[in-house]
């Protein structure tokens, strides 16, 4: 049985995003990724991360299309 975790650790987020755990900590400190602290440990809502990923991918696509001179309606 696989249990989907709603709250993730920095290490789990690093694996999920395929980036280094120190990068996750840096992004959390800088407010670049949705996160909250419990004591000294960063925690992440999986749904917030998924929404953040979607927003980033959508904004990157829009910016890419603008750079190429395409108009999206």
N, C-alpha and C positions, 0 to 999 in steps of 0.2 A: 504494500500500500504506500503510495507516494502522497505526502502531505505538502501542500503548497503553503509556503510561509508568506504571511502578509508583511511582517517586519523582518528586515534583513540586516545583517552585520556588514561592516565595510568589506570584509574578506569575501562575503557572498556576493556583494555588489560588484567587486572587482572581477570575480569569476563571471558573473552575469554579463558585464560590459566588456569583458576581455581586456581589462586594463590593470595596471599595477595597483595594489592596495594603497600605496602612498599617494598615488594620483587621486584616488577616491577621497582620502583624508584631505588633501589639498583643495579639491573642488568643494567639499563640504564646508571647510573653513572659509573659503572665499565666497560661498553662497552660490556657486555655479551649478550645484546639484541639490535637489530637495532632500533635506536631512534634518534630524533633530538629535539632541544629545540626551543621554541618560547617564548622569554622572560625568565621567570623562570619555565615554564611549559613544561613537556616532551610530545612529540607527536610521534606517530608510524604509519608508512605506513602498512596497512593490508597486502598488497602483500609481503612486505619485511618480515613481521612476518611469513607469510605462507612459504616463501622460507627458512627462518631460522629454522622453525619447521621441514621442510622436510630434511634439511641438518643435523640437530641434530638427527632425527630419523634414517636416513640412516647411519650416523657415529656410532651411538649406536648399530645398527644392525651389522655393520661390525666388531666392536670391540667385541661384544658378540660372534659372530661366530669365531673370532680369538681365543678368550679365550677358546672356546669349541673345538678348534683344527680343525674347519671346514675351507675349502677353497672355496671361491666364485669365479667362473669364469664368 
